Amino acid sequence: MKMEEKMRPLSDIRVLGLEQYITGPYCTMLLADAGAEVIKIEPPGTGDPRRSLPPFAVNERGERSSGGFMRFNRSKKSLTLDLKQDQGKEIFRALVRKSDVIVENFRPDTMERLGFSYEVIHQLNPAIIYASLSGFGRLESLRGPYWDRPGFDIVFQAMGGLMHNVGEKDGPPLFLGVPLADIYTPMVAAFGIVMALRMREKTGLGQYVDTAMYDCMTALNEGSVLIYSYNGEIPGRDQPRLQAPQCSFKTKDGYVALIVPTEEMWARFCRAIDREDLIKHPLLSSGPLRGKNFDSFLKPILDEWMGQKTTEEVIQRLLEYGVPVGPSQTAKDLVDCPQLLARNMILDIQDPVGGKKKVVGSPVKLSGVPEIGPRPAPRLGEHTEEILENLLGYSQEKIIELRKEKVI
């Protein structure tokens, strides 16, 4: 291992990823970004189902790689292993004894049916951290009536109350447009794993990290719960605006989003648009009044001002007066953004089939940790022999035998 890699915070941590699709892979990807050795365990022949999902890159030899898989599996190792066979279970037990963390996001009871419940894993290695990512949680002491329900991102956004707050007043609740539960939940799980590793330094023991997508979406909607608790109101799409403007506006060549949250900023905003007469206007003299009269009075004035200018002209003018504003950006805008490039948030990764591709970097930046470019997602079973031979001490003859029996 190179010196710069040893300086990363999790460079001495080995993670076993029993994972598929998004939540488990995203969690272990964050750990890999922090320097952990992540061994992704996949079924022989098929692998993670995301390997077969588009978009695809195809080279001149007809080989293809999945952008859907590359998206969440950079900087990992791939080990193919049939956990239903006795020899596969034996190999997994040996890996457990040499590892620090297990991350799994299978359906409820899958690990138990394979014979690898937390209790079994804890007996094999009392120091291991066992992290489960699920829809409704796994800990028996906190088990609710929904614990074994299936669910996908849109279900949890709806149940967590986020969709209730998005959309037109008389329209249906709307999906937020990004897999928020799939992305935020593994971030929380990674935080839980690091906390458990820190606790292990004190106690010498691992523990179970239980992260539920429903919990995480509810945590994001905490403001609605607080409002309901304080005054009995249920925030939603039909609630009156308490401040305005707070929305997006069309310009000559795009859209900008802005917010004016205080009276002092409202005065600056009015000066920026050359409408000081609006500062003390009786229909606009407070946030609630601006919200009440936004559609009928204020919005047409702002639409006219914005519509006569380019996005850049609007942004520069409002920034001169200290008004928070930004453009509504596309994926191309993000890839070309000088701010994101300066922050190493847009990185190049070398797809062995498709060549150079762009990926989003880690949002965690530490002053004492060197920025290291990501390695491409592994080919199916790419590191199987390396792991069996170097980590577990298997002979070439034994590895050939395991291949014949389709254990690996």
C-alpha positions in Angstrom: 0.0 0.0 0.0 1.3 3.4 -0.9 2.0 5.9 1.8 -0.7 8.3 0.7 -3.2 5.4 0.9 -2.1 4.5 4.4 -2.9 8.1 5.5 -6.6 7.6 4.7 -8.8 7.2 7.8 -10.1 3.7 7.2 -7.0 2.2 5.5 -6.7 -0.5 8.2 -10.3 -1.6 7.9 -11.6 -4.5 5.9 -15.2 -4.5 4.8 -17.3 -7.4 3.4 -20.1 -6.2 1.2 -23.1 -8.5 0.9 -24.9 -6.0 -1.2 -26.9 -5.3 -4.3 -28.5 -2.4 -6.2 -27.9 0.9 -4.3 -28.1 1.2 -0.6 -25.5 -1.4 0.4 -23.1 -0.6 -2.5 -23.3 3.2 -1.8 -22.5 2.7 1.8 -19.4 0.5 1.1 -18.4 3.0 -1.6 -18.2 5.7 1.0 -16.1 3.5 3.2 -13.8 2.6 0.2 -13.4 6.4 -0.6 -12.2 6.7 3.0 -9.5 4.0 2.4 -11.2 0.8 3.5 -10.5 -2.4 1.7 -14.0 -3.4 0.5 -14.5 -7.0 -0.7 -17.8 -7.1 -2.6 -19.2 -10.7 -2.5 -21.2 -11.6 -5.5 -23.0 -14.7 -6.8 -20.9 -16.6 -9.4 -22.0 -16.0 -13.0 -24.5 -13.2 -12.4 -23.1 -10.9 -9.8 -24.9 -7.8 -8.5 -28.0 -7.2 -10.6 -26.9 -3.7 -11.3 -24.3 -5.2 -13.6 -27.1 -5.8 -16.1 -28.7 -2.3 -15.9 -28.0 0.6 -18.3 -26.4 2.8 -19.3 -23.8 0.6 -21.0 -20.4 1.3 -22.5 -19.4 -1.1 -25.4 -15.9 -1.4 -26.9 -14.8 -2.6 -30.3 -14.6 -6.2 -29.0 -18.3 -6.1 -28.1 -17.5 -6.1 -24.3 -19.8 -4.0 -22.2 -19.8 -2.4 -18.8 -22.6 -1.0 -16.8 -22.7 2.7 -15.8 -25.3 1.7 -13.2 -22.8 -0.7 -11.6 -19.8 1.7 -12.0 -21.9 4.4 -10.2 -21.8 2.7 -6.8 -18.9 0.2 -6.9 -15.7 2.1 -7.5 -12.5 1.2 -5.6 -13.8 -2.2 -4.5 -12.6 -5.8 -5.0 -15.0 -8.4 -6.4 -15.1 -12.0 -5.0 -17.5 -14.5 -6.5 -18.9 -16.9 -3.8 -21.9 -19.2 -3.6 -23.0 -18.8 0.0 -25.5 -21.6 -0.4 -22.8 -24.2 -0.8 -21.0 -25.6 2.3 -17.5 -24.7 0.9 -18.8 -21.2 0.1 -20.0 -20.8 3.7 -16.6 -22.0 4.9 -14.8 -19.4 2.9 -17.2 -16.7 4.2 -16.6 -17.7 7.8 -12.8 -17.5 7.2 -13.3 -14.0 5.8 -15.5 -12.9 8.7 -12.6 -13.8 11.1 -10.3 -11.5 9.2 -12.6 -8.6 8.7 -13.8 -5.5 10.6 -17.2 -4.8 9.0 -20.1 -6.5 7.3 -22.6 -4.5 5.2 -25.7 -6.2 3.9 -28.9 -4.9 2.3 -30.7 -8.2 1.5 -34.4 -8.8 2.1 -35.3 -9.6 5.8 -34.3 -13.1 7.0 -32.0 -13.7 4.0 -28.8 -13.8 6.1 -30.6 -15.9 8.7 -31.6 -18.4 6.1 -28.0 -18.6 4.9 -26.9 -19.3 8.5 -25.3 -16.0 9.1 -27.4 -14.1 11.6 -25.7 -11.4 13.7 -25.5 -13.9 16.6 -23.6 -16.4 14.4 -21.3 -13.7 13.0 -20.7 -12.3 16.5 -19.6 -15.7 17.7 -17.1 -16.0 14.8 -15.7 -12.6 15.4 -16.8 -10.7 18.5 -15.1 -7.5 17.2 -16.9 -7.3 13.9 -19.4 -4.5 13.1 -22.5 -5.9 11.4 -24.5 -3.3 9.5 -27.9 -3.9 7.9 -29.6 -1.4 5.6 -33.3 -2.2 5.3 -36.7 -0.6 4.7 -38.1 -0.6 8.2 -35.3 -1.8 10.5 -34.1 -5.2 11.8 -33.3 -5.0 15.5 -35.7 -7.3 17.3 -35.9 -4.9 20.3 -37.1 -2.1 18.0 -39.1 -4.3 15.6 -42.3 -2.6 14.4 -45.3 -4.0 12.5 -43.8 -3.2 9.1 -40.4 -4.7 9.6 -40.7 -7.4 6.9 -42.4 -5.3 4.2 -40.7 -4.8 0.9 -40.2 -1.2 -0.3 -38.4 1.0 -2.8 -37.4 4.6 -2.7 -40.7 6.2 -3.7 -42.5 4.3 -1.0 -40.2 5.6 1.7 -40.4 9.2 0.4 -44.2 8.9 0.6 -44.3 7.3 4.0 -41.7 9.7 5.4 -44.0 12.7 4.5 -41.6 14.2 2.0 -43.9 13.8 -1.0 -46.8 15.3 1.0 -44.9 18.6 0.9 -44.0 18.6 -2.8 -46.3 19.6 -5.7 -49.1 21.9 -6.6 -51.7 22.9 -4.0 -54.5 20.9 -5.7 -52.3 18.2 -7.2 -51.0 14.8 -5.9 -47.9 14.3 -3.8 -44.9 14.2 -6.0 -41.7 12.1 -6.0 -38.7 14.3 -5.4 -37.0 13.1 -8.6 -33.9 11.6 -7.0 -33.5 8.3 -5.1 -33.2 10.2 -1.8 -33.9 7.2 0.5 -31.4 5.1 -1.5 -28.6 7.7 -1.2 -29.2 9.3 2.3 -29.7 6.0 4.1 -26.3 4.6 3.3 -24.7 7.9 4.3 -26.4 7.5 7.7 -25.3 3.8 7.8 -21.6 4.8 7.1 -21.8 7.3 10.0 -23.1 4.5 12.2 -20.4 2.2 11.2 -17.7 4.8 12.0 -19.3 5.3 15.4 -19.3 1.6 16.0 -15.6 1.4 15.1 -14.9 4.2 17.5 -16.8 2.3 20.2 -14.8 -0.8 19.4 -11.6 1.1 20.3 -13.0 1.5 23.8 -14.6 -1.9 24.4 -12.9 -4.3 21.9 -16.3 -5.4 20.8 -18.3 -4.9 17.6 -22.0 -4.4 17.4 -25.1 -4.3 15.2 -25.7 -1.2 13.2 -29.4 -1.0 12.1 -30.4 1.7 9.6 -33.9 1.9 8.1 -34.9 3.9 5.0 -38.2 4.9 6.6 -36.4 6.2 9.6 -34.0 8.3 7.4 -36.8 9.8 5.4 -38.7 10.7 8.6 -35.5 12.3 9.9 -35.3 14.5 6.8 -38.9 15.6 7.4 -38.3 16.5 11.1 -39.5 20.1 10.6 -43.0 19.0 9.7 -43.2 16.9 12.9 -42.0 19.8 15.0 -44.6 22.2 13.5 -47.4 19.7 14.1 -46.2 19.1 17.7 -46.1 22.9 18.4 -49.3 24.1 16.8 -51.2 21.2 15.5 -50.8 22.2 11.8 -49.9 19.7 9.2 -47.5 21.3 6.7 -48.2 20.4 3.1 -48.7 21.7 -0.4 -51.7 23.9 0.7 -49.9 25.8 3.5 -49.7 29.6 3.2 -46.2 31.0 2.5 -44.6 32.5 5.5 -42.0 34.3 3.4 -41.5 35.3 -0.2 -40.0 35.2 -2.7 -38.7 31.7 -2.2 -38.9 29.9 -5.6 -37.5 29.7 -9.1 -37.9 32.2 -11.8 -37.6 32.0 -15.6 -34.9 34.1 -17.2 -34.2 34.7 -20.9 -32.1 31.5 -21.1 -32.9 29.4 -18.0 -34.0 29.5 -14.4 -32.7 30.9 -11.2 -33.7 30.0 -7.6 -33.6 32.5 -4.7 -34.8 33.2 -1.2 -35.4 36.4 0.7 -35.8 35.3 4.3 -35.5 38.6 6.3 -36.8 42.2 6.1 -33.2 43.5 5.8 -32.6 41.3 2.8 -36.0 42.2 1.3 -34.8 45.9 1.3 -31.6 44.8 -0.4 -33.5 42.7 -2.9 -35.8 45.6 -3.8 -32.8 47.9 -4.4 -31.2 45.2 -6.6 -34.2 45.1 -8.9 -34.6 49.0 -8.8 -37.9 48.8 -7.0 -37.3 50.6 -3.7 -41.0 51.6 -3.7 -41.8 47.9 -2.8 -39.8 47.9 0.4 -42.6 49.4 2.6 -45.5 48.6 0.2 -48.6 47.8 2.3 -49.0 44.4 0.5 -45.4 43.4 1.0 -44.1 44.9 4.3 -43.6 41.5 6.0 -42.8 37.9 5.0 -46.3 36.6 5.6 -47.8 39.5 3.6 -45.4 38.8 0.7 -46.4 35.2 0.9 -50.1 36.0 0.9 -49.8 38.4 -2.0 -47.1 36.6 -4.0 -49.1 35.0 -6.8 -51.5 37.9 -7.3 -49.2 40.9 -6.9 -45.5 40.2 -6.4 -44.8 37.3 -8.8 -45.8 39.2 -12.0 -43.5 42.0 -11.1 -40.5 39.7 -10.5 -41.4 37.6 -13.6 -41.1 40.7 -15.8 -37.8 41.7 -14.3 -36.2 38.3 -14.5 -37.6 37.6 -18.0 -35.7 40.6 -19.4 -32.3 39.3 -18.3 -30.1 36.3 -18.8 -29.5 33.9 -15.9 -25.9 35.2 -15.4 -27.2 38.8 -15.4 -29.8 38.0 -12.7 -27.2 36.2 -10.6 -24.5 38.9 -10.7 -27.0 41.7 -10.0 -28.5 39.9 -6.9 -25.1 38.8 -5.6 -24.0 42.4 -5.7 -26.6 43.1 -3.1 -26.0 39.9 -1.0 -29.1 38.0 -2.1 -28.8 34.2 -2.1 -29.3 33.1 -5.7 -28.2 30.3 -8.0 -29.0 28.8 -11.4 -31.1 25.7 -11.9 -28.4 23.4 -13.4 -28.3 20.3 -15.6 -25.9 17.4 -15.4 -23.7 19.1 -18.0 -23.6 22.2 -15.9 -22.4 20.2 -12.9 -19.7 18.4 -14.9 -18.4 21.8 -16.1 -18.9 23.7 -12.9 -15.6 25.4 -11.8 -16.7 25.3 -8.1 -17.3 21.5 -8.2 -14.0 21.0 -10.1 -12.1 23.0 -7.6 -13.6 20.9 -4.8 -12.7 17.6 -6.5 -16.4 16.7 -6.7 -16.2 15.8 -10.4 -13.6 13.1 -10.9 -12.4 11.1 -13.9 -12.5 7.3 -13.6 -11.1 4.9 -16.2 -13.7 2.4 -17.2 -11.8 -0.6 -18.6 -14.4 -1.0 -21.4 -15.7 2.5 -22.0 -12.7 4.6 -21.2 -12.7 7.8 -19.2 -15.9 8.6 -17.5 -17.1 11.3 -15.0 -18.2 10.4 -11.5 -19.2 12.4 -8.4 -16.5 12.4 -5.7 -16.9 12.1 -2.0 -18.5 15.2 -0.2 -16.3 14.5 2.8 -13.1 16.6 2.7 -10.4 16.3 5.4 -7.4 18.6 5.6 -5.0 15.8 6.6 -6.2 13.2 4.0 -4.8 13.3 0.5 -7.2 13.3 -2.4 -6.8 10.0 -4.3 -8.6 9.3 -7.6 -11.1 6.4 -7.5 -10.3 3.0 -9.0 -12.9 1.6 -11.5 -15.5 -0.8 -10.4 -14.2 -4.4 -10.5 -15.0 -6.9 -13.1 -17.1 -9.8 -11.8 -14.8 -12.0 -9.7 -11.7 -10.0 -10.6 -10.1 -10.4 -7.2 -11.4 -13.9 -6.3 -8.0 -15.7 -6.7 -6.1 -12.8 -5.1 -8.3 -12.9 -2.0 -8.4 -16.7 -1.6 -4.7 -17.1 -2.2 -3.2 -14.1 -0.4 -5.7 -13.5 2.4 -6.9 -17.0 3.1 -3.9 -19.1 2.0 -5.7 -21.3 -0.5 -3.6 -23.2 -3.0 -4.0 -23.0 -6.8 -5.2 -26.6 -6.8 -7.9 -25.8 -4.3 -9.0 -22.7 -6.2 -9.3 -24.8 -9.4 -11.4 -27.3 -7.5 -13.7 -24.6 -6.2 -14.2 -23.2 -9.7 -15.1 -26.7 -11.0 -17.7 -27.0 -8.3 -18.9 -23.5 -9.0 -18.4 -22.4 -5.4 -16.5 -19.4 -6.9 
